[in-house]
Amino acid sequence: MRQFFENRTVRGLAIVALVALVIVVLSLEPVLAATGGLLRIAFFLAIAFFLFLVWRERRGDVEAWSDRSRRVFYTAIVLAVVDIGAAIGLSPMGGDAIAFFAVLGCCAWAIIRTWRGEHSYG
């Protein structure tokens, strides 16, 4: 039995099973749902904070860009944040999930394309 629990994968699965058992036995599903909602909000805020830190670090470079490039760059970032927030709040499925990834991909493409366009030396 000791050798059985020395395997980290088995030990991890046993801990997950134990937590699931406690949740089911004590009928803590509403608490779990509320905690999940709070974690979604915290994840969204962490993404927004990370993007703010990246912007603050590089804002001098971005301010030297042309007006069009700066508008495209900032608009793509804002749209990506709104898209992620909508995905967290609405939990898209099927076609909506495809639309979420399509919008996120287009935002990433616009950000990368604008960045490369402004940093081409030649």
C-alpha positions, 0 to 999 in steps of 0.5 A: 500500500505504501508503494501505491501512494509513492506514485505521485500521479496516484497520490494526486488522483486520490487527493482529488477523489477525496475532495470530490467525495467531501463535496458530494457528502457534505452537499457543497455544490453551491459553495463550489459553484460560487468559488468557481465564479470567484476564480473566473473573476480573479483570472480575468483580473489577473489577465487585465493586470498582466496586460496593464504591466506590459503596456506600462513597460512598453508605452514609450515605444508604442507612443512613438508609433504612427496614430493608425498603428497605435489605434489598431494595437490598443483596439486589438488589446481592448477587444481581446480583453472584452472577448476573454471577459465575455467568454468567462461570463457567458461560457460559450459552447459550439459556434460561440466558442469558435467565434471566441477563438476566431476573435482572439486569433484576429486580435493576436494577428493584429497585435503581432502584425502591428508590432512587427510593422513598427519594428521593421528596420529596413 
